[in-house]
Amino acid sequence: MIRQMEESIAQAIDAWAPGAALRTTKPLGGGMSAQVLGLELEDGRSAVLRHPSPFLASLVDDPARYEFEVLAATHGAGLPVPRPLAFGSGWLLMEMLDGTATAFTDDPKAYAEQMATTLARIHVVEVHTPAFSMLMETRRTFTPPDGEPNLELREPEVASALIDSLPDDPGPYGLRHGDYWPGNVLWQQGRITGVIDWENALKGPAIADLAVSRLDMWWVFGREAMDHFTACYVACRPIDLGALRYWDLRAALRPMRNLEEWAAPYPSLHRPDIDTVGMQRGLLAFIEDALAR
């Protein structure tokens, strides 16, 4: 593994800045999807090197190339994303943006407003162009996951409700980030400076992205902040929320089998108070709210 890492660093530098000397490397938080390093050259230039996880290879043939192409298209569309620099076998090199990811704020309403307006900005990007031809499609139909269901988190009830409630109209269709949560949003001096980790990008109903973010907002700041986030999004981009129950329940299924892994990044986001126990409690409340609609 160490040798592979050294080889990918050398390949990335050679593709980006031939002949340049490496000064330092620094591990960066990559969550469950990737191993991430910050690279600094002797001439002062810096970049981010991502090594996609093996799981991503089950979704697309070449995760590094896929994210490179997504970043090229979204950067070209004017979104606040890293400019891709190079990619190779199992690695992707990109621009290092200013700012850091955080789930801490003294003003949850202002935080939610910026998160909502930035998500709305993503969703209005036109994806029916050659630049976005690589995008995966959102799977609208629902099939219960294999394996033992999580009874404690009401997984059978959620799955049953999803089978019975496939919406006829998915609503506005466009670019989706796929995992828009505080860990993938950079801030500096109280303003969003970038959106990162586009390996799950796809095209499909915008409301599916909204639901994913709603659950994270509930976990981080509570029900009131989630509702404010949703209202701000709709104010920026009016959409019918009739299918929200279905997509909220789809979002609730995502962490049911590995909630501990979902809780792990929060200390690095300045929120050591968010743990598995609290997230389980929040997830059950989110599910109860959705099932009651």
Long-range contacts (C-beta under 8 A, 24 or more apart in sequence): 4-90, 5-35, 5-37, 5-51, 8-49, 8-51, 8-88, 8-90, 8-91, 9-37, 9-39, 9-49, 11-88, 11-91, 12-39, 12-47, 12-49, 12-85, 12-86, 12-88, 12-91, 12-93, 13-39, 13-41, 15-85, 15-86, 15-88, 15-93, 16-47, 16-85, 16-86, 16-93, 17-41, 17-43, 17-45, 20-45, 29-101, 29-183, 29-265, 29-268, 31-183, 31-197, 31-265, 32-261, 32-262, 33-179, 33-197, 33-199, 33-200, 34-197, 34-199, 38-96, 39-93, 46-96, 47-85, 47-93, 47-94, 47-95, 47-96, 48-82, 48-93, 48-94, 48-95, 48-96, 49-91, 49-92, 49-93, 50-91, 50-92, 50-93, 50-94, 51-90, 51-91, 52-90, 52-92, 52-199, 56-199, 59-136, 59-200, 60-136, 63-199, 64-88, 64-89, 64-90, 64-91, 64-92, 66-134, 66-199, 67-92, 67-198, 67-199, 67-201, 68-92, 69-134, 70-134, 70-135, 70-198, 70-199, 70-201, 71-198, 72-131, 73-131, 73-132, 73-134, 74-122, 74-125, 74-175, 74-198, 74-201, 76-131, 77-125, 77-126, 77-131, 79-121, 79-122, 79-125, 79-195, 80-118, 80-192, 80-193, 80-194, 80-195, 81-194, 81-195, 81-196, 81-198, 82-194, 82-196, 97-186, 97-193, 97-194, 97-196, 98-186, 98-188, 98-193, 98-194, 99-186, 99-187, 99-188, 99-192, 99-193, 99-194, 100-186, 100-187, 100-188, 101-182, 101-183, 101-184, 101-185, 101-186, 101-187, 101-196, 101-269, 102-182, 102-187, 102-269, 102-270, 103-182, 103-183, 103-220, 103-266, 103-269, 103-270, 103-271, 103-274, 104-269, 104-270, 104-271, 108-221, 108-222, 108-224, 108-225, 108-228, 109-225, 109-228, 110-190, 111-221, 111-225, 112-217, 112-221, 112-225, 112-226, 112-228, 112-229, 112-232, 113-228, 113-229, 113-232, 114-191, 114-192, 115-180, 115-182, 115-185, 115-192, 115-213, 115-217, 115-229, 116-229, 116-230, 116-232, 116-233, 116-236, 117-232, 117-233, 117-236, 118-185, 118-192, 118-195, 119-177, 119-180, 119-209, 119-210, 119-213, 119-233, 120-233, 120-236, 120-237, 121-236, 122-175, 122-176, 122-177, 122-180, 122-195, 122-209, 123-172, 123-174, 123-175, 123-176, 123-206, 123-209, 123-237, 124-174, 124-237, 125-174, 125-175, 126-174, 127-174, 127-175, 127-203, 132-175, 132-203, 135-175, 135-201, 135-202, 135-203, 136-201, 136-202, 136-203, 137-202, 137-203, 137-204, 138-176, 138-202, 138-203, 138-204, 138-205, 138-208, 140-166, 140-170, 140-204, 140-205, 141-166, 142-166, 142-250, 145-253, 145-257, 147-257, 149-256, 150-256, 150-257, 152-280, 153-256, 153-259, 153-280, 153-283, 153-284, 153-287, 154-284, 154-287, 155-253, 155-256, 157-287, 157-291, 158-249, 158-252, 158-253, 158-256, 158-287, 158-291, 159-253, 161-249, 161-290, 161-291, 162-246, 162-249, 162-250, 162-253, 165-245, 165-246, 165-249, 166-246, 167-242, 167-243, 167-246, 169-240, 169-242, 169-243, 170-204, 170-205, 170-207, 170-208, 170-243, 171-205, 171-206, 171-207, 171-239, 171-240, 171-242, 171-243, 172-205, 172-206, 172-207, 172-237, 172-239, 173-203, 173-204, 173-205, 173-206, 174-203, 174-206, 175-201, 175-203, 176-201, 176-202, 176-203, 176-204, 176-205, 176-206, 176-208, 176-209, 177-201, 177-209, 178-202, 178-209, 178-212, 179-212, 180-209, 180-212, 180-213, 181-212, 181-213, 181-216, 182-216, 182-220, 182-269, 183-265, 183-269, 205-243, 205-247, 206-237, 206-239, 207-239, 207-241, 207-243, 207-244, 207-247, 208-247, 208-250, 208-251, 210-244, 210-247, 211-244, 211-247, 211-248, 211-250, 211-251, 212-251, 212-254, 214-248, 214-251, 214-286, 215-248, 215-251, 215-252, 215-283, 215-286, 218-282, 218-285, 218-286, 219-274, 219-278, 219-279, 219-282, 219-283, 220-271, 220-274, 223-285, 223-289, 244-293, 245-290, 245-293, 248-286, 248-289, 248-290, 249-287, 249-290, 249-291, 252-283, 252-286, 252-287, 252-290, 255-279, 255-283, 256-283, 259-283
